[in-house]
């Protein structure tokens, strides 16, 4: 039996406009937990969702993310940003070193509301549910962006019940002003 050692930046990558996912440990490696490094671009919001059988763990490596992992007093379908739990919990601004564990049946979400990419380590049990999910969503995005109907159909097959929409609205960068020429 052999283990797996990967140097920084190594692993199979799936790169789209909305996410960059590097597979670190997978079912093919003998792992019962799928482990990924994910770069979350500014403006990406995964939307609140729930898994009946999967459990997940998120660890912020760089940047900041807003994280949520609780059942709100009232679910809204527009977005999760103002949700509150019966105990007064709200979404948390998570920076480097923060983590979130999500047991099955718990609504959860993350978004990058900053103007810089964030990196996180993401683990999902059981393997290979999210491995297959990431592969298929990358194909859907590559075929023309975020297609809600195709994504909804795919989610049903991978234990994802979406509560609020997934969004990707990259920040608009300011247009540089033309340089003024100075006369001699």
N, C-alpha and C positions, 0 to 999 in steps of 0.2 A: 504494500500500500504506500502511496506517495501523497504528499500534501501539495499545495499550490503556493508558489511565491511569485508575485507580480511586481516588477519595478514600477515606480511612479509613472502614471500616464498610460500604462499598458492595460490590455484587455480589449475585447471586441467592442467597437463603438457603433452606436446608432446616432447619427447627427441629423437633426431637422431644424427648421427655423425656430420651433417652439421649445426644443430641449436637446441636450446632448447627454446620452446615457452610455456609460462604459460598464460592461458586464465584468464583474470581478470574480465571483464564485457562483456557479450555476449547477443545475442538476447534472449536466454533462461532466462536471468535475467531481461528482459524488456528493454534492451538498444538498441537504434538505431545506436549506434557506437560500434564497436568491439574494445576492449582494451586488449592489450597483453604486457607482459614483455618478451623480446627476448634476449637470450644470443647468441652473434655472435662470433664464434670461430675464431682464427687467420687463415687467408688464405681463408675466405669465401667472395665471391663476388656475390651478387644477380644478377648482370648484369643489364644494362639499360633496362627499360621497361616503358610502358605507360598504363594507364587505361582510357577508354572512359567515364566511369560513376563514378568511385570511387574517393574519395579524402582521402589523408593520412597525418598523422602527426607523426613525429619521434622526440624523446627527448632522448639525450644521458645521461644515468644515471651514467655510469662508463666506463673507458677506452677511446678509440678513434676510430672513424670511418671516412672514407672518404665519403662525401655526395655530391650528384649532383642533381639539380632540375632546369633544363632549357632546351630549345630547342637549340641544337648546330648549329653553322653555317653549319656544315657538319657532318651528322651521319656516323659513321663507324661501321661495323658489328663485328670487332674483339674485341674491348673493348672501354670503355667510358673514360678511365683515362686521356686522353689528349684532350677531347672535350672542346670547348670554345664557348661561346654565342656571338651573334653580339655585345654585350656591353662589351666583354672581361671577362665575368664570367668564372671561372674554378671550378673544384671540390674543396671542402673545407675540410680541416682537422678539424674535429669536436671533441671536448673533452667534459667532464662532463658539463652539463648545456646548451649545444648547441641544437638547434632544427631545424627542416625542415618541412615546410608545402608544400604539393603537391596537387594543384588543378587538376581536371580531364583534360586529354589531355596533361599533362606535362611529358616529359621524366624525369626519375629519377633513381637513383641507390645508393647503399651503399656497402662498403666493409671494411673488417678489414684487413688492411695491416700491423698491428702491430704483436708482438709476444705474446700478452696477450688477453684473451677474453674481449669482450666489452658487456655491457648491455644497452638496450634501452627500452623505453616505446614506443609502437607503437599503433596508433589508426587508424581505417579505417571506413569510412562511405560510403555506408550503411552497416549495419549488415545484414546478416551473411556471406557475400561474402568471407572475408578472414578467417573466422572461418572454413568454409568448405574447402577452399584452403589449409590451414595448415593441416587439418586432412588428406586430400587426398595425399598431398605431403609427409607427414610422412609415409604413407602406401607405397608409391612408393619407397622412400629411404630405408625403412625396407625390401623391397623385393629385394634389390640388388644394392643399391647405386643410383647415379644420372643417370636415364634412360632418355636421351633426348627426345625420341619419346613419351613416356608416359607423360612426363612433358609438352611437347608442346601441346598434345591433351587436357590435363587437363587445361592448361592456357587459351585455347580458351573458355572454359566453365565458367571461373571466371574473365573475363574482364582484362586479362593480355596479352598485345602484347609485346613480348620479342624483344628487338633490338640487344643486345649483349648477349653472352652466360653467363649463371650462371656457376660459378666455385667454386670448393672447393679444394684448394691445401694447406693443412696444412704445416707449416714450418717444415723442417727437423731438428730434434734436434741433437746436436753433440753427438757422441758416447763417453762416458767417457773412458779415458785412463786407462789401468790396473794399479793398485797400484804397485809401485816398492817395493820389499821386501828389507829390510836392514839386512845385516848379523850382527852377534853378535861380 
